[in-house]
Amino acid sequence: MNKNHLAMRLKELRNQKGMSQEVLADISGLSLRTIQRIENGETNPTGESLKRLSNALNVNPDELIDWAIKDDKRYLTFLNLSALTFLFFPILGILLPFILWSSKKGKIKNINKLGKDLINFEITWTLILFFIPFLMFLFTKIGLLESLTLSIIFTIIGIM
């Protein structure tokens, strides 16, 4: 944990919340001098101090420590490949990428755009697979029951 990054992040969050160092010290139960030392990068907070600061700022402790956006191309590749679960069960092609994306959202470079695009693509194709049998019903002579059956089969199996 880099002292300067933590100090900058603490100061940034405190200013975003509109708090002075005195108010943060009162809410967190830490001394004003401790807050000043942490913000000046003179010391690292202990686990208890970090927990108190994160509670006072209403943030997750990870947001105080792990604030640098990383460039992890392996995770982005894994996120893309997770969409292939669509081949097993179409809803998995939406759920798994969503879970992977939301767990690292804002922590990896370019993951927000990639995650949104990927989930949008998966939702679109799932809906298309669901509605093709209904369109077949409208424009061909198959019955409503057959159309509904095909729709369910296409959606569950994911094969057209």
Secondary structure, 3 states (H helix, E strand, C coil): CCHHHHHHHHHHHHHHCCCCHHHHHHHHCCCHHHHHHHHCCCCCCCHHHHHHHHHHHCCCHHHHHCCCCECCHHHHHHHHHHHHHHHCCCCHHHHHHHHHHHHHCCCECCHHHHHHHHHHHHHHHHHHHHHHHHHHHHHCCCCHHHHHHHHHHHHHHCCC
